[in-house]
Amino acid sequence: MEDGYFGESVAAGYDESSAEMFEPGAVNPAVDFLAALAGDGRALELGIGTGRIALPLAQRGIPVHGIELSRAMVSRLRAKSGGDAIDVTIGDFSATRVAGTFSVAYLVYNTIMNLTTQSAQVDCFRNVAAHLEPGGCFVVEVCVPSLRSLPPGQNVFPFHVSATGWAYDVYDFATQAMSSNYVRAGGELRSIPFRYVWPAELDLMAQLAGLRLRERWQDWTRKPFTGESTSHVSVWEKPATAAEVVEHAR
Ligand SMILES: C[S@@+](CC[C@H](N)C(=O)[O-])C[C@H]1O[C@@H](n2cnc3c(N)ncnc32)[C@H](O)[C@@H]1O
């Protein structure tokens, strides 16, 4: 699967099927948040997709570079106004290097979970750290694993049931593997593998990559993150000076 799980058939309907995430109420707070961190620098989006965040960020005058596995998703980005002006490198964002440094890198909409092993998620942090300028930030938006929704003995969580289809997550608690499964009435099943990951585990991955937690919020509007939060927006920063690097290593 050259384009991963976002091949032609998914890319063709991506914006429509994620319509809520394209609403100004979902996009603008994220773009405000990222633009403030980018300042006068460049932004790197991992898994840029069809440009939901990258295009409005670029419209604010911030140079955005994307890394993306799926050529089909990038062709949708290219077809949009301003899409040609955004640099995209085709590759796996846990390993692909691009030229230059960035003041902010970001990975939104639960996409870190598309890396299905812990080591790939750690590699992703290390790859981002190598791209950040001193003082630069890595921003991740991802859900808190919803294991509290599951009664004892159950590892399947249905999240959509209708006359035309249903959808459910399947969890493997031993490995943190999970999958989201979509069944359309008529028989078609689409299954996407993920690895769920805890906030504290992400902090440790950041530490392994030489980054430190700067902020954690429930959402892009900076609501406080609490034990009831179902998702988070976390910001890790790269130490700005050699003295801070030494301090961080202690
Ligand atoms: C849920 S979509 C998010 C797209 C966009 N960031 C957004 O917010 O609409 C996830 C995107 O990440 C890409 N992706 C997933 N795993 C990837 C990987 N390891 N390397 C590069 N891109 C990846 C997919 O192809 C897809 O375009």
The ligand as an SDF file (V2000), in Angstrom:
LIG
                    3D

 27 29  0  0  0  0  0  0  0  0999 V2000
   -5.8910   11.9420    9.9930 C   0  0  0  0  0  0  0  0  0  0  0  0
   -5.0090   12.4960    8.6050 S   0  0  0  0  0  0  0  0  0  0  0  0
   -4.5840   14.1420    9.1320 C   0  0  0  0  0  0  0  0  0  0  0  0
   -4.2680   15.0420    7.9610 C   0  0  0  0  0  0  0  0  0  0  0  0
   -4.0780   16.5040    8.3590 C   0  0  0  0  0  0  0  0  0  0  0  0
   -2.9690   16.6630    9.2700 N   0  0  0  0  0  0  0  0  0  0  0  0
   -5.3360   17.0340    9.0040 C   0  0  0  0  0  0  0  0  0  0  0  0
   -5.2850   17.4850   10.1490 O   0  0  0  0  0  0  0  0  0  0  0  0
   -6.3840   17.0220    8.3430 O   0  0  0  0  0  0  0  0  0  0  0  0
   -3.4410   11.6510    8.7920 C   0  0  0  0  0  0  0  0  0  0  0  0
   -2.4530   11.9160    7.6770 C   0  0  0  0  0  0  0  0  0  0  0  0
   -1.1600   11.4550    8.0680 O   0  0  0  0  0  0  0  0  0  0  0  0
   -0.5900   10.6990    7.0150 C   0  0  0  0  0  0  0  0  0  0  0  0
    0.3150    9.7210    7.6250 N   0  0  0  0  0  0  0  0  0  0  0  0
   -0.0200    8.7040    8.4550 C   0  0  0  0  0  0  0  0  0  0  0  0
    1.0840    8.0540    8.8520 N   0  0  0  0  0  0  0  0  0  0  0  0
    2.1410    8.6710    8.2590 C   0  0  0  0  0  0  0  0  0  0  0  0
    3.5450    8.4690    8.2920 C   0  0  0  0  0  0  0  0  0  0  0  0
    4.1040    7.4930    9.0360 N   0  0  0  0  0  0  0  0  0  0  0  0
    4.3230    9.2970    7.5720 N   0  0  0  0  0  0  0  0  0  0  0  0
    3.7780   10.2890    6.8110 C   0  0  0  0  0  0  0  0  0  0  0  0
    2.4450   10.5390    6.7490 N   0  0  0  0  0  0  0  0  0  0  0  0
    1.6360    9.7340    7.4640 C   0  0  0  0  0  0  0  0  0  0  0  0
   -1.7670   10.0770    6.3040 C   0  0  0  0  0  0  0  0  0  0  0  0
   -1.4490    9.6920    4.9870 O   0  0  0  0  0  0  0  0  0  0  0  0
   -2.7930   11.1990    6.3900 C   0  0  0  0  0  0  0  0  0  0  0  0
   -2.6860   12.0780    5.3030 O   0  0  0  0  0  0  0  0  0  0  0  0
  1  2  1  0
  2  3  1  0
  2 10  1  0
  3  4  1  0
  4  5  1  0
  5  6  1  0
  5  7  1  0
  7  8  2  0
  7  9  1  0
 10 11  1  0
 11 12  1  0
 11 26  1  0
 12 13  1  0
 13 14  1  0
 13 24  1  0
 14 15  1  0
 14 23  1  0
 15 16  2  0
 16 17  1  0
 17 18  1  0
 17 23  2  0
 18 19  1  0
 18 20  2  0
 20 21  1  0
 21 22  2  0
 22 23  1  0
 24 25  1  0
 24 26  1  0
 26 27  1  0
M  CHG  2   2   1   9  -1
M  END
$$$$
